[in-house]
């Protein structure tokens, strides 16, 4: 049903790089948004990207913050600007979807959360994997009790160096825990519905010498209820991908060292997700007289054309945010929930730096 034009939102996208273009695309596709404007601090860049994306642009941030017809702000600018732009937008009365990370430090994350609380504003951090179907299927299975109480989760994430020498990502002081792995730590918090109480993280010396941050991480967490989780990440082992446009991308990468899997088990069964094989599977445990038997009882697959819906549904998240703001709903995840995931991120960074187990109670 078409929305009344008077109830449609005006939206602004701050930062018009690759991720900003994704936000522009979703805003233009949303039935709840009637107008989209983009922002870049450079007038030349703003004009150029406006032509490329087919939207009006400005290099004057005050023009956006002072316009009452712009109710929703998407922040897709560099990480170090997330905090200041979010605070300004919330204080200007705007609803905000800010890309992760939630600031570049615990202090910045606290400032963003405190501003949200003071303004009672709409603040959502871009943990779009919660909108991705493969991971929502895991949540559905766990909440339905199909594996019993979850006890352990392990994530293997192996890829090739995809950032490039001299890129902002390889030069960024933001760790890959905050920039990339925050998604995969957030997922387990959401699935388990429990609080992390301690974390221990390690990083070996870099194989990628030009990175300003670690290129590998091993992170172990313990939850209040006794469950544990681990994440192993390497950003160099998989074969460098050049791509054949006539072949399916994930099929080309499936057995060349690329890997992104979860294995979660509970008292009554187990779940596996495998991005490169486009599937999620579930096992059921049955305790018989002779031993514990495991039966593969369900497999879910999806076609290549639905990859983004299943594994990185930024578009769906952004559409949902526009609808939520238009209809007066609260963000998902809530700002304080996102803060807890970022608190875990910064605790993991602290553990790596100081080579010790960190209690989450050490961080406010």
Secondary structure, DSSP 8 states (H G I E B T S, - for coil): ----GGG-EEEEEE--SHHHHHHHHHHHH-TTEEEEEEE-SSHHHHHHHHHHHTSEEES-HHHHHT-TT--EEEE-S-GGGHHHHHHHHHHTT-EEEE-SSS-SSHHHHHHHHHHHHHHT--EEE--GGGGSHHHHHHHHHHHTTTT-SEEEEEEEEEE---S-TT-HHHH-SS-HIIIIIHHHHHHHHHHHT--EEEEEEE----SSTT-SS-SEEEEEEEETTS-EEEEEEEESSS------TTS-HHHHHTTTT-EEEEEEEESSEEEEEETTTTEEEEEEEEE-SSSEEEEEEEEEE--GGGHHHHH--HHHHHHHHHHHHHTT---SS-HHHHHHHHHHHHHHHHHHHHTS-EEGGG--
